[in-house]
């Protein structure tokens, strides 16, 4: 209980500090103005979402290997949390794009590949609702999750080669790419805060999955 | 080498089953033709327009058709209760996948080769001069569709709503195949035909990645 409360408080503190820093500490972006501040939220969510999907992949692999229920719980929790963050990215993206590019949506590579990834993980969760037997559901969805995660870089590069309108990668991009030092620091702080939030949601969702399985087992016992 | 002799025997079985009735092939050809005709009402199929939309439309129709035609692969075994017998008959379960995969690729390629001349006439494109290159593109694309398609048909056969589930799992995952196949087909049908080495390499890479994944994880898809 105390551990959960501490994790919760630290996360809230980090997120609030990151929000404060992105509004009051970083300098105003020259061409885009105040709307650019959504970047600290938008891109940091994208990174946290990707980490969550990587954790889901890890859970899937470990389930197939070890066949322990807890890896299945980790897989489904991480997929849901990753989807939540990716949904945030897909919503804040158009909010940012509209004033800057003049359009809500553009079929550029990063938006489109994020959208396809989002669809893949929606399919993962849908698949889970369509298989009754718990062990079979865990195994088959883990295998689909492995295939889906392998597909993510392929989707990314195919769409990137196909067309592009997004700015070139700013963080960890090629030569000439780069952020103003304060922006860089605040961005990494936001990434940290979003990851803390992701871990918090993940651990709570994991607990929920564990409890619901326990309730389900008790129900079955009572019926038998 | 037991893998290859097992695969050859199972492949013979798959092909015999299909060529006795030819149900799958005839229905798929008509299905793709219907989609292509219906799609052509959504734009003006004049010279330039059909070159711009034609290849993508053809590949989209193939993808839709594949997500339906790959369905019976494992469903038939499930319905006839032959899956356990099949599993017992081979030393390596990968042989089952390999046989179904080769059979599905053959079916897809046959359908495409039947449709290509009709497509060329309808959309007024010249295919004779680049026919060998087109066969290469269609081969790599069909393998790319068939690998995850065969794997996921084993998943969907064990779930509810399977007719809807297979397209849902398969189509987002095939985004890279759709892009790469469309681009390489468009390159060949262009006024100055060119073989798009980059996209062909990408297709081959996709095939290798998913074939390896199927080889590593395929056996778990068939667990009781």
Interface residues (C-beta under 8 A of the other chain):
Chain A: X64 X116 X119 X120 X123 X126 X127 X130 X131 X132 X136 X139 X140 X143 X144 X146 X147 X148 X150 X151 X154 X155 X157 X158 X159 X161 X162
Chain B: X148 X151 X152 X155 X158 X159 X160 X161 X165 X168 X169 X172 X173 X175 X176 X179 X180 X183 X198 X202 X205 X206 X209 X210 X213 X217 X220 X221 X223
